[in-house]
Amino acid sequence: MLDLKVLTQAVGDLEEEDVMDLLNDFVATNPSEAEAQEAVAACQGGMAIVGDLFEKGEYFVGDLIFAGELLTEAINVLKPVLGSEDSAVAGTIIIGTVHGDLHDIGKNIFKSMSEAAGFEVVDLGIDVAPEIFVEKAKDCKPAIIGMSGVLTLAIDSMKETVDALRAAGIDAKVIIGGNPVTKESCEYVGADQFTTNAAEGVKICQGWV
């Protein structure tokens, strides 16, 4: 039987080999879909540990990236047991790094973690113009739109994008993320929520759907 606590700790400790061994042995026992969902939740619990350690300064950006990759790998092992993917989709999120900014580490971590949480993620990439966000939002009808930026100038780009979305009648929830975002900038931009931590961002999105 899979020990969920051991799995959570192995993900939190970034012990790739242990995580894969646990999951491969688990899948070999032909578990039910409900049991597989519990394993996903245990992996997500491990990501929460990673997020906490990152906040405390014990883990660094490289560890976060590795954790995101580890999580994707873990979900891939569990996918065959998770049944049809349709049943697992929590909602669609469109994400992109806003116009003028080329950073994508935080965005990519958020993407991996959101997918692991059951969201379908449409990644628009970096330096994304407001009209691209609008076009894609009309196309995909997402529940949530996530905008990322690391440079201070990203705040103005985020505001332009939110204004364009609202002008186009798109009422998806908007979350912004990245180093420069604060409560004040979130209000200025007109976003619904902000985060500087990918794990927290996923929790906010889960609360919305």
Salt bridges, closest charged atoms under 4 A:
ASP101 OD1 - HIS103 ND1 2.69
ASP123 OD2 - LYS107 NZ 2.89
ASP123 OD2 - LYS111 NZ 3.94
ASP127 OD1 - HIS99 ND1 3.17
ASP139 OD2 - LYS136 NZ 3.76
ASP163 OD2 - LYS159 NZ 3.60
GLU187 OE2 - LYS183 NZ 3.12
ASP192 OD2 - ARG166 NH2 3.53
